[in-house]
Amino acid sequence: ARVLEIAKRLSLKATRGETVEEEGCERHREPLKVFCKDDEAFICVICRESRAHRSHTMLPVQDAVQEYK
């Protein structure tokens, strides 16, 4: 449910041409540009390269929003 709520907000912002920076990574203060399918979480590009996510399946945010609609 949390993923769907975030996806809806990101979709609305993308439709309006807004950036998602306010929904940024709490750890790195970077925009959330990637969706980790294994953890079902939006992450930043720095987190994507971390050991915790490196081997996981990823999608760009816009693709994830479309897939989970």
TIZATI-190571 format. One record per atom (N, C-alpha, C): residue number from 1; residue in three letters; chain; x, y, z. Coordinates in nm, 3 decimals, m for minus. Atoms other than C-alpha are relative to their C-alpha. Example, Ala and Ser with C-alpha at 12.3 -4.5 7.8 and 13.67 -1.06 7.14 Angstrom:
ATOM  nr rest kette      c1      c2      c3
ATOM   1  Ala     A   0.089  m0.119   0.000
ATOM   1  Ala     A   1.230  m0.450   0.780
ATOM   1  Ala     A   0.090   0.120   0.000
ATOM   2  Ser     A  m0.082  m0.119  m0.006
ATOM   2  Ser     A   1.367  m0.106   0.714
ATOM   2  Ser     A  m0.077   0.109   0.073
This chain:
ATOM  nr rest kette      c1      c2      c3
ATOM   1  Ala     A   0.083  m0.120   0.000
ATOM   1  Ala     A   0.000   0.000   0.000
ATOM   1  Ala     A   0.087   0.126   0.000
ATOM   2  Arg     A  m0.089  m0.116  m0.007
ATOM   2  Arg     A   0.287   0.236   0.081
ATOM   2  Arg     A   0.062   0.028  m0.137
ATOM   3  Val     A  m0.059  m0.015   0.132
ATOM   3  Val     A   0.448   0.173  m0.259
ATOM   3  Val     A  m0.101   0.062  m0.096
ATOM   4  Leu     A   0.103  m0.055   0.087
ATOM   4  Leu     A   0.119   0.244  m0.436
ATOM   4  Leu     A  m0.026   0.147   0.029
ATOM   5  Glu     A   0.021  m0.140  m0.037
ATOM   5  Glu     A   0.071   0.567  m0.243
ATOM   5  Glu     A   0.113   0.088  m0.054
ATOM   6  Ile     A  m0.114  m0.076   0.052
ATOM   6  Ile     A   0.421   0.687  m0.332
ATOM   6  Ile     A  m0.007   0.008  m0.152
ATOM   7  Ala     A   0.011   0.003   0.147
ATOM   7  Ala     A   0.369   0.580  m0.695
ATOM   7  Ala     A  m0.106   0.098  m0.048
ATOM   8  Lys     A   0.106  m0.094   0.039
ATOM   8  Lys     A   0.046   0.780  m0.713
ATOM   8  Lys     A   0.050   0.144   0.011
ATOM   9  Arg     A  m0.051  m0.137  m0.017
ATOM   9  Arg     A   0.216   1.091  m0.574
ATOM   9  Arg     A   0.103   0.033  m0.106
ATOM  10  Leu     A  m0.101  m0.024   0.102
ATOM  10  Leu     A   0.510   1.054  m0.811
ATOM  10  Leu     A  m0.062   0.016  m0.137
ATOM  11  Ser     A   0.069  m0.008   0.129
ATOM  11  Ser     A   0.276   1.000  m1.105
ATOM  11  Ser     A  m0.067   0.137  m0.015
ATOM  12  Leu     A   0.064  m0.131   0.006
ATOM  12  Leu     A   0.081   1.314  m1.022
ATOM  12  Leu     A   0.103   0.111  m0.020
ATOM  13  Lys     A  m0.105  m0.101   0.015
ATOM  13  Lys     A   0.401   1.516  m0.989
ATOM  13  Lys     A   0.059  m0.004  m0.139
ATOM  14  Ala     A  m0.056   0.014   0.135
ATOM  14  Ala     A   0.537   1.380  m1.317
ATOM  14  Ala     A  m0.097   0.058  m0.102
ATOM  15  Thr     A   0.102  m0.053   0.091
ATOM  15  Thr     A   0.210   1.469  m1.491
ATOM  15  Thr     A   0.002   0.152   0.000
ATOM  16  Arg     A  m0.004  m0.146  m0.013
ATOM  16  Arg     A   0.238   1.825  m1.362
ATOM  16  Arg     A   0.137   0.057  m0.032
ATOM  17  Gly     A  m0.134  m0.047   0.031
ATOM  17  Gly     A   0.608   1.843  m1.453
ATOM  17  Gly     A   0.082   0.037   0.121
ATOM  18  Glu     A  m0.073  m0.030  m0.122
ATOM  18  Glu     A   0.719   1.868  m1.091
ATOM  18  Glu     A   0.109  m0.103   0.023
ATOM  19  Thr     A  m0.106   0.095  m0.034
ATOM  19  Thr     A   1.034   1.707  m0.957
ATOM  19  Thr     A  m0.037  m0.075   0.126
ATOM  20  Val     A   0.028   0.082  m0.117
ATOM  20  Val     A   1.038   1.441  m0.689
ATOM  20  Val     A   0.103   0.021   0.111
ATOM  21  Glu     A  m0.106  m0.024  m0.098
ATOM  21  Glu     A   1.317   1.597  m0.483
ATOM  21  Glu     A  m0.052   0.003   0.142
ATOM  22  Glu     A   0.049  m0.004  m0.136
ATOM  22  Glu     A   1.095   1.653  m0.181
ATOM  22  Glu     A  m0.027  m0.140   0.054
ATOM  23  Glu     A   0.016   0.138  m0.040
ATOM  23  Glu     A   1.043   1.277  m0.174
ATOM  23  Glu     A   0.136  m0.069  m0.003
ATOM  24  Gly     A  m0.135   0.051   0.017
ATOM  24  Gly     A   1.421   1.233  m0.175
ATOM  24  Gly     A   0.045  m0.097   0.107
ATOM  25  Cys     A  m0.063   0.096  m0.090
ATOM  25  Cys     A   1.644   0.982  m0.004
ATOM  25  Cys     A   0.035   0.068   0.131
ATOM  26  Glu     A  m0.029  m0.059  m0.130
ATOM  26  Glu     A   1.665   1.050   0.366
ATOM  26  Glu     A   0.148  m0.009   0.034
ATOM  27  Arg     A  m0.140   0.022  m0.033
ATOM  27  Arg     A   2.018   0.916   0.383
ATOM  27  Arg     A   0.094   0.087  m0.084
ATOM  28  His     A  m0.091  m0.069   0.091
ATOM  28  His     A   2.177   1.082   0.078
ATOM  28  His     A  m0.051   0.134  m0.050
ATOM  29  Arg     A   0.063  m0.126   0.046
ATOM  29  Arg     A   1.938   1.374   0.011
ATOM  29  Arg     A   0.002   0.011  m0.153
ATOM  30  Glu     A   0.004   0.007   0.146
ATOM  30  Glu     A   1.917   1.265  m0.354
ATOM  30  Glu     A  m0.142  m0.032  m0.044
ATOM  31  Pro     A   0.133   0.036   0.050
ATOM  31  Pro     A   1.603   1.238  m0.570
ATOM  31  Pro     A  m0.014  m0.151  m0.016
ATOM  32  Leu     A   0.029   0.142   0.017
ATOM  32  Leu     A   1.438   0.897  m0.581
ATOM  32  Leu     A  m0.027  m0.026  m0.147
ATOM  33  Lys     A   0.011   0.019   0.144
ATOM  33  Lys     A   1.495   0.791  m0.940
ATOM  33  Lys     A  m0.013  m0.146  m0.039
ATOM  34  Val     A  m0.002   0.142   0.030
ATOM  34  Val     A   1.496   0.411  m0.912
ATOM  34  Val     A  m0.094  m0.073   0.094
ATOM  35  Phe     A   0.085   0.084  m0.083
ATOM  35  Phe     A   1.252   0.149  m0.786
ATOM  35  Phe     A   0.065  m0.137   0.012
ATOM  36  Cys     A  m0.058   0.131  m0.025
ATOM  36  Cys     A   1.402  m0.164  m0.627
ATOM  36  Cys     A  m0.116  m0.099   0.012
ATOM  37  Lys     A   0.111   0.097   0.000
ATOM  37  Lys     A   1.163  m0.448  m0.713
ATOM  37  Lys     A   0.014  m0.101   0.114
ATOM  38  Asp     A  m0.020   0.099  m0.106
ATOM  38  Asp     A   1.318  m0.685  m0.458
ATOM  38  Asp     A  m0.047   0.053   0.136
ATOM  39  Asp     A   0.039  m0.061  m0.127
ATOM  39  Asp     A   1.262  m0.444  m0.166
ATOM  39  Asp     A  m0.130   0.079  m0.010
ATOM  40  Glu     A   0.120  m0.079   0.027
ATOM  40  Glu     A   0.960  m0.272  m0.325
ATOM  40  Glu     A   0.011   0.139   0.063
ATOM  41  Ala     A  m0.026  m0.133  m0.056
ATOM  41  Ala     A   1.107   0.069  m0.243
ATOM  41  Ala     A   0.063   0.089  m0.106
ATOM  42  Phe     A  m0.065  m0.099   0.085
ATOM  42  Phe     A   1.201   0.385  m0.429
ATOM  42  Phe     A   0.131   0.038   0.067
ATOM  43  Ile     A  m0.132  m0.030  m0.054
ATOM  43  Ile     A   1.571   0.458  m0.388
ATOM  43  Ile     A   0.072   0.099  m0.090
ATOM  44  Cys     A  m0.081  m0.092   0.080
ATOM  44  Cys     A   1.830   0.708  m0.506
ATOM  44  Cys     A   0.109  m0.078  m0.074
ATOM  45  Val     A  m0.103   0.068   0.078
ATOM  45  Val     A   2.113   0.628  m0.748
ATOM  45  Val     A   0.119  m0.041   0.086
ATOM  46  Ile     A  m0.109   0.039  m0.091
ATOM  46  Ile     A   2.366   0.617  m0.463
ATOM  46  Ile     A  m0.037  m0.129   0.072
ATOM  47  Cys     A   0.046   0.123  m0.065
ATOM  47  Cys     A   2.160   0.355  m0.278
ATOM  47  Cys     A   0.002  m0.117  m0.099
ATOM  48  Arg     A   0.001   0.104   0.102
ATOM  48  Arg     A   2.131   0.161  m0.605
ATOM  48  Arg     A   0.135  m0.070  m0.010
ATOM  49  Glu     A  m0.135   0.055   0.011
ATOM  49  Glu     A   2.507   0.111  m0.607
ATOM  49  Glu     A   0.049  m0.064   0.129
ATOM  50  Ser     A  m0.043   0.056  m0.127
ATOM  50  Ser     A   2.524   0.003  m0.244
ATOM  50  Ser     A  m0.010  m0.153  m0.002
ATOM  51  Arg     A   0.004   0.146  m0.009
ATOM  51  Arg     A   2.581  m0.361  m0.147
ATOM  51  Arg     A  m0.141  m0.051   0.026
ATOM  52  Ala     A   0.136   0.042  m0.036
ATOM  52  Ala     A   2.227  m0.377  m0.014
ATOM  52  Ala     A  m0.090  m0.016  m0.121
ATOM  53  His     A   0.089   0.002   0.117
ATOM  53  His     A   2.072  m0.321  m0.360
ATOM  53  His     A   0.068  m0.042  m0.129
ATOM  54  Arg     A  m0.076   0.020   0.124
ATOM  54  Arg     A   2.347  m0.391  m0.614
ATOM  54  Arg     A  m0.050  m0.116  m0.085
ATOM  55  Ser     A   0.041   0.118   0.076
ATOM  55  Ser     A   2.220  m0.736  m0.715
ATOM  55  Ser     A  m0.151  m0.008  m0.022
ATOM  56  His     A   0.146   0.001   0.011
ATOM  56  His     A   1.849  m0.645  m0.704
ATOM  56  His     A  m0.047   0.045  m0.138
ATOM  57  Thr     A   0.063  m0.043   0.125
ATOM  57  Thr     A   1.617  m0.591  m1.000
ATOM  57  Thr     A  m0.051   0.142   0.018
ATOM  58  Met     A   0.035  m0.143  m0.009
ATOM  58  Met     A   1.564  m0.218  m1.067
ATOM  58  Met     A  m0.085   0.043  m0.120
ATOM  59  Leu     A   0.078  m0.065   0.105
ATOM  59  Leu     A   1.322  m0.006  m1.269
ATOM  59  Leu     A   0.013   0.150   0.018
ATOM  60  Pro     A   0.011  m0.146  m0.014
ATOM  60  Pro     A   1.322   0.365  m1.347
ATOM  60  Pro     A  m0.135   0.032   0.067
ATOM  61  Val     A   0.120  m0.037  m0.073
ATOM  61  Val     A   1.060   0.544  m1.135
ATOM  61  Val     A  m0.124   0.001  m0.090
ATOM  62  Gln     A   0.117  m0.010   0.087
ATOM  62  Gln     A   0.830   0.616  m1.430
ATOM  62  Gln     A  m0.050  m0.136  m0.044
ATOM  63  Asp     A   0.042   0.135   0.038
ATOM  63  Asp     A   0.828   0.252  m1.538
ATOM  63  Asp     A  m0.069  m0.071   0.115
ATOM  64  Ala     A   0.060   0.061  m0.117
ATOM  64  Ala     A   0.751   0.138  m1.185
ATOM  64  Ala     A  m0.140   0.055   0.026
ATOM  65  Val     A   0.132  m0.061  m0.018
ATOM  65  Val     A   0.463   0.384  m1.158
ATOM  65  Val     A  m0.099  m0.060  m0.096
ATOM  66  Gln     A   0.089   0.058   0.101
ATOM  66  Gln     A   0.314   0.253  m1.482
ATOM  66  Gln     A  m0.031  m0.146   0.031
ATOM  67  Glu     A   0.019   0.142  m0.028
ATOM  67  Glu     A   0.363  m0.111  m1.380
ATOM  67  Glu     A  m0.093  m0.023   0.119
ATOM  68  Tyr     A   0.079   0.020  m0.121
ATOM  68  Tyr     A   0.201  m0.069  m1.038
ATOM  68  Tyr     A  m0.137   0.068  m0.005
ATOM  69  Lys     A   0.134  m0.059   0.015
ATOM  69  Lys     A  m0.098   0.133  m1.166
ATOM  69  Lys     A  m0.094  m0.111  m0.023
